[in-house]
Structure formats: C-alpha cells, structure tokens
Amino acid sequence: MDLGLSGRVVLVVGGAGYIGRQIARTFVEEGAVVVLGGRSPEKLVSAAAEVGAAGTVVVDTRDAASARSAVDEVVTAHGRLDVLVNTAAPSAGTLDPARDRDAEQVLDAIDGKAMGYLRVTEAAVPVMRAAGFGRIIQISGQNAWLSGSVTAAARNAVVNTSAKAIADELAGSGVTVNVVNPGNVKDAPGADVALGRGGESSPTQIAALVAFLASDAAAAVSGESIAVGHRVRGIQFG
C-alpha cells in the first residue's frame, strides 16, 4: 500500500527516544521529510544521522514558547508541517511508586506528558488548519485504561481525552488527531497475554500504526485511541 507519505513534513517530538527513533526511521523509509525534536541537541544529532532525518529542533515541551518556536522553525525550514508525532515524556520508570497517590507527583507527571503534548499540539494546529491538512498522533499507553497506578493512569488518560476533544474541534478541517496506546514495549515482544494485562509490542509495530494514521488512507480516522499489543485481556467470571 502506498501510504502517500513521500514528501510530507513530519516532526517527531521525542525522536531520539526508543520509540520515537523507530517512528522517525519508518517515516524516512516512506519518503517523508523528518525532523526530530527533543531537549538534547547531542542526542538529536546522533539519532538524525542514524535514521536519515532531514534536521533537528530543540524543544522543551514544558515550555509553550519553546513548543511554538520549534514548530515555527520547522515551517520556516520546510514550508509547512504535515504530521506531528508526540512521544516525548518521562519514562514510567522515573515515577516513584511510593508517591503514586501524591498529588504533586500526579500533577508533575500530567504536565510532563499530557500537557507537554498539548503545548506542541497547540502550536501545530493553526499551521495545519490553515493548510487544510494535518495529522497529529500522540503516543500514550495502556495504563490509561488501568487502575494499577494513579500517576500513570492519570497522565495517559489525559492524553487520550484531550486528543478526543481536539479531534472533535477539528472535525471537517482536514486535520486528524489520534492516540496510540502501547503496553510493554520490547524489541522482541512475546505473543502471550496474561489475564488482566495488556500485550507486548515492538517499536516497529508501533511505528507501523503511526505511519498508517498519518497516511491518506486514514483520512476518516480521528478521535480514536488505539492499543498496540493486545488491549488488556479481560477476566471471565463464572
């Protein structure tokens, strides 16, 4: 299938990360013009060289001015912005289980992920709306649907619900907004899915779905939150 991504200008925020790097590589393989965004210039340059990206922009997603500057830089360099992928967020491993219900940690986690995505999205939407075309894909997580961690559930649930609200606002504009929700991510994911758990997936599998959602073929898909790796396997009660 020709995804129609050749020549599209794509900004992958978090493009030097484990998942973001594979997403960027997949877009490059599809012929897109890819820019990597993130906080570390050194990591961005190294990742860009590895995947063949067209450039990099330094962006702190906790700062709205930085998000606007990054989007402006991409548009100035390449004339437009067709696709935004947000995947820059602190690892779940950085969350302190002992502070799981601590309001300060919960708020900080939401700011570091959901609000960071929102700041970059808000910078990109006017550009895409004016062009009559855009694809915004947020990388969240299956914790959005689970109650095992207050902090993890809250930050991912806000990503999912805010994306749906933005998608509804943009309905009919040519700009779509969707969320990809991985479970555990591994290079070699297992096929088994335990009861009450989500399935595993690889960065390559995640990137394939992201590329589809960015494509012309997915023009009618917006406001969706899609699991990668079997969505939490239900438990049957007799």
N, C-alpha and C positions, 0 to 999 in steps of 0.2 A: 504494500500500500504506500502510495506517495502521500506523505503527511503534509506536504505543502509548506515545509519549514525553511526551504532554501532561501537565503537572503533575509530572513526575519531577524530582527534585532532583539536579542534576549539578554536580560540582566538576571543573573543568578546571585542573589544575596546569600552569603554563606557558601560561595562557590569553591572555597578552598577546603571545605569540610568533607567528611566521609561520604555523606550522601550527595552534597552539592557538587562535589567534583565529578561524580559519575553522571549526574544530571547534565552538567556542562558538557562533558565528553559526548554524551548522546546527542545533544543539540548540534555540536560541531560536526559529528558524523552525518547528521541530517542536512548539513549545508548552511546552518544558521550562523549569524554573526553574534558571537557570545562575549559578553563582558562579565567578569567576575567581581563581585562586591564583597567587602569584609573589612575588618578593623586592622589587620596586619598586612602592610604592604609587602613584606618579605614573603609571607605565605601565599599571598595572591599572585605575585610574580612567578613563584615556583609552580603553583598549580596551573596558571595560564600557559606556561611553557609546556607542561606535561600534557594538557588536553588540547592545546592548539587554539586557545581563546584569542579573541581579537584585541583584548585590553582588560584593564582592571580599574576599579574605582574604590577609594577608601570611604567606608561609610560606618558610622556608629548608629545602629538602629534605635538606641535610646535617646537620640537627639533628632528632633524633627527637622532642624535646619540642615543637619548632615544628610538626612534622607533626601531632602529637596535638592541639595547640592549634587548628590550622586546621580539622581535622575536627570538633572539639568546637564550634567557632564556627559552622560550617555547620549542624550538628544543632540547636544552640540557636536559631539564627535561623529555621530552616525545618522543624524537627521530625524530619528524617530525612536520610539520604544514600542515594540510589538508584544513582547512577552516578559512578564515579571514572575520570577520564582523566588519565594521567600523560604529559606531554610536555615537562617542564622539565628540560633538560640542556644543558650547554655545547655550542656548535656544533662540528661536526667540524673546522671551520676554525680552531678555537683549539688543536687538537692539533699538537704540534711534530713534523713528520716526522723530524727529526734525532734525536729521542728516542723513536722508535717502539717500540724494544725496551727502553727504560729502565723498570725495574720500578716506580720511583716514579711516573712518568707513567701507566703502565698502572693501577696501584692507584688513583691520583687520579681517573682517568677512570671507572673502575668505581664509585668512591664517588660521583662527581658525577652519574652517570646511574642505573646499576642499583641501587645502594644507596639513592639518593635516592627512586627509585620504591618500593623495598621499605619504606622508613620510612613513606611515606604510605599504602601498601597495608596495612601492619600496623596503622596507626591506624584505617583504614576497615573492615577485616574484621570486628571484633567488632560494630560497628554494623549491618552488613549481615547478618551471621549471625543476630543477634538478631531482625532483621526478617523473615528468611526470604527475602530478595530482595536482589540486588545485581549490578551489572555493573562489572567492572574491566577497563580497556583500557589497555595500555602501548604507547607509540609507540617502537619500536626502530629497526631499519634493516637493509637487506640485507647490510651488512658483517658481520652475524652469521654469514653463510654463506660469507664470502670470506677469503682468506688474504693479501690485499694489505697489510693493516696490522694489526700485533699489537694496538695500542692500541684501534683502532676495532672490530676483531673481538671482542676480549675484552669490552669494555663492553656491546656489543649481544648477544653470546652469553649473558652472564649474565642480561640482561633476559629473554631467551627461555626459558632453562632454569629460572630461578626462577619465572617465571609458570606454567610447566607444573607444577612441584612444588606451588605454591599451589593451582592449579586442581584437582589430584588430591586434595589435602587437603580441599578444599571440595566435592567431588563429592556431589551429592544434597542440598546445603544450600539451593539456590536462588540461590547466588552463583556467577557465572561469571567466569573470568579468561582473557583472550585478548591476543594481541600483534599489532600492525600494523607491518609492516616496509617502509617506503618505500625506494626507491632515491634517485636525484637528484630533488629537488622543485623544480618551476618553475611559474610562473603559466600558461605555455603549453607543456606538455610535448610533446616530439617523439614520433612514432609508431615511429621506427626503433629497433631494439635491436641493438647491436653484439655480436659473438660474445664470450663471456666476460664480458659486462656485464649489469647489470640495467637495466630500462626506467625511463623517467622517469614521474613522476606530479605532479599538482597538489594543493594544499591542499584544494580542493573534492572531488577524488576520494578523498583520504584521509578527509576528514570524512564522506563518504557511507558508507564502510565502517564507520567508528567508530559512526555512528548506528545502522546495522543491527545491529552486535554488541551495542549497548545495548538493543535492542528486544526486545519479547516474542517476535517471530518467531525470534530467535536463542537462545532458551532452551536448546536442545540443543547449542549450540556452546560448548565450553570446553576450555582447554588447547591451543588452536591458535595457531600463528604464521603469519600470512598476509601474503604480499607484496602491495604495491601498486606498480604498474608491473611489467611482465613480470619474473618472477623470473629470476635470472641465466641468460642464454641459453647453452645447452650447446654445446660444440665437438665435432664429429663427427670421429672418427679413422677413416681408411680401413682 
